[in-house]
Amino acid sequence: MFEPTMLALPVSLFILSFGELAIDLNIVLKIFVMMTIISYITQHLGRGPLAVLLILGISWFVLFDYWKFFGGIYVLYVLVTFGAASILIDFFFVSGGQQPPQGMEQEQAEGGISHGLDFQKRNATFVHARQSVAQNMLRRRGPMG
């Protein structure tokens, strides 16, 4: 017969597994930080004894003594490197909460390009603009530059 207390052990093990996941992610993050330190020092100092001492010293300092501070900084560094922060900056700061220009609202509501004629019209304007720029450059400098 099934009793509700039979679920207590599997549910508690499932909840405790999230703590283990956080510990595993912390170890993986430390490995990536260690690889970053090694890469940076060997690129700037080579593989001599001074580089090895710096790698050991900085790694001990960053990975063990002040990990709570440097771990967060490294995560932010990785986000900026991968471009996730630029998406947030574009969204919050560059657009400034402004409304899109007139005409763009209708295109956005229709999903951008509603049919092939819109695309042909846009493509023709871009081709015409490129041709006029090229002709202006040739008039100024001549055909041989």
N, C-alpha and C positions, 0 to 999 in steps of 0.2 A: 504494500500500500504506500502511496506517495504522501510524504509529509513536507510542509513548507520549510522545515529546518534542513532538509536535504540539499536545498539550494544555497545554504549559507557558505559552505566551503568553496564551491566553484565560483561564486560571486566574489568572495573575499580574495581568492587567488587572482581573479581577473583584475580587480582593483589594484592589488599589490603589484601586478605586472607593469603598470604604468610607471611606478617608481623605478623599477629595473630598466625600463626603456629610457628614462631620463638619465640614469647613470651611464647607460651605454652610449647615448648621444653625447654626453659630457666627455667620455673617453675618446670618441671619434673626433670631437671638436679639438681636444688636446693634441691628437695626432696631427691634425691639419695645421694647428698653430706651430707644432714642432717642425713640420716640414717647411712652413713658411720661414721660420727663423733660420733653419739650416740653409735654405735656398738663398735668402737675403745675404747672410754672412759669407757663404762661399762665393757668391757672385761679386761681392765687394772686396773680400780679403783673400780669396783663394782657399786652399786646403791645408795651410800651414798650422803650426802649433798654436799660434795666437788665435786663429780662427776656431780651433777646437776648444780652447779655453773660453772664448766668448760664447760659443754655442752652448757649452755646458753651463756657464754662469747665467746667461740670459734665459735659457730654458728653465733652469731651477727657479729663477726669480719669477718668471712669467707663469709657468705652469703650476707651481706649487704654492709659493708665498703669496702672490697677489692675483690668483686666478679669478677671483670674484670680480675684480676690476678689469683685468685684461681680457677675460672671456667675453664680456659684453661689448668691449671695444672691437674685438675681432669679429664678432657677429655683425656689428654695424659696418665694419670695413668690407666684409664679404657682401653684404646687401648693396653697398654703394658700388662695389666692383661689378656685381652682376647686373646692376642697373635697376634694381627694385626701388631704390631711393629716388632715382630720376623720374620714375613714373609718379611717385608721390609728390615730388617737387613740382612737376608739370601740372598735376591735378590741382594742388592746393595754392601754389604761388604764381605760376606763370599765367594760368587762365584767370586768376583773381576773381573768380565767381562771376565773370562776365557772361552775358547771354551771347549765343552765336549770332553772326551777322544775318541780316534779312535775306531770305531765300534759302539759307542753310537749314533753317528750322524745318522747312517742308521736305528738303532732301533727307534730313536725318529721320523724319517721321516715316518717309517712304523707304528707308533703309539704304540711303546713299544714292546709288544709281538705280533708277526704277526700270529703265529699259535701255536697249542698245543705242538709241538715238542720242540720249544724254552723253553716253561715252563717246560717240562719234563727234559730237559738237565740241566736247572738251578736248579731245585729241586733235581736232582740226585747229583749235585756238592755240594749243601748245606748239604744233608744227609751224603755224604761221608766225608765232612769236620767235621761234628759233631761226626761221628763215630770214626774218627782218633783222635780227641781231647779226647774223652772219653777213648779210648784204651790207649793213652799216659798217662792219669791220673791214670788209673788202674795199669799200669806198674810201675809208680813211687811210688805209695803209697801202692799198694797191694789191694786186694779185700775188706778188712775191714777198710781201711783208715789209 
